[in-house]
């Protein structure tokens, strides 16, 4: 981390003022610790019962046994060592990326320093987390070099000049950096498809602006390729350290903060000039999504069967695809991540579409046009919307 006030980094880690969730800062409540005895890393909730982390956190050498789920837990609390029992979640199963064991056959069987972009794993919890919105995944927009990212983790605190300050830190810390590299797929022709992926990376700039490791004149680092990088640090400039492995890089894109990277490795000792390399999430999205349930982005509530989407509100979900929404009543939507949805209702809208950044605008297949729904006046009995063709409000009795 930078040599500024450490309290600011801890405040960001807990989303305390002035770092509350907003377009400037992501909600970090989905970031927790993946723990097994003295071993630990960082992980991020991406569904109510699924955590994404780095594969090397769970199996760091070719000679390590297959990770035993019963020996791991996910702790979702600002201070994982002092978390109450209801913030500790037992693990049901673990899925390492399919290419990870093959990757471990290289570099003398060591997992640290993965250059192929497959250092990623999913941890499935026995019981779902309630009251926390899972982190959103990328949805098609590529990362732009020069964009600001926010990172978080439970790593060792390190001063950019003097080195390690506290190797026993257990509190979630936040920081920021500028995205310096993005590699959609590493240039490794001898490696089979499915056994490689993409990377993103940042460097740790000093206040003296003399440690621009990913600058245009610097040597190329691993598979990151050439590029440019500003030497000027951000206010809460940060890198990663021991314990941050598996932690997220968040980028604000497409109307939301999204997890675009998972900490894989660093190139030095976390002091100025260190490069943090992340497994690029978008490059592994097909594999990740194949393991996800419907309504991934929905927050599970303490009331059985009830979920919430940050843009759509509360609804009761049935396994047959029917859902009861507190405003819109019964609707049929058999498959959705929660990013957007097609739904059918037994009224004159028929099938309709809406989503994050669009709602409460609906596109109706029956009406063949977009309408604006007044959610304050709409209920399960009455639909109230503005018809732009009629240039007037329409009140529709759903009971008729």
Protein Blocks (a to p, Z undefined) as FASTA:
>chain_A
ZZbdfklmmmmmnopafkbccfkbccfklpccddehjbccddddfbfkbccddfklmomb
fkbccddfklgccdddfblmlccfklcccdfbdcddfklmmmmmggnhpaghpanopacc
ddddfbdcehiacddddehiacdehiacddddjbdcddfklopfblmbcbdcddddddfb
dcfbacdfkbcghiaccddddddddfklpacfkbmkbccehjlopadddfbdcfklccdd
ehjgoiacdddeehiacdfbdcfbdcbeopahiacddddfklmmmmmmmmpcehklpccd
fbehiacdfklopadddfkopacdfklopaddfbcehlaccddddbfklpadddehkacc
dcdfklopacdddfklgcfkbccdddfklopacdddfkZZ
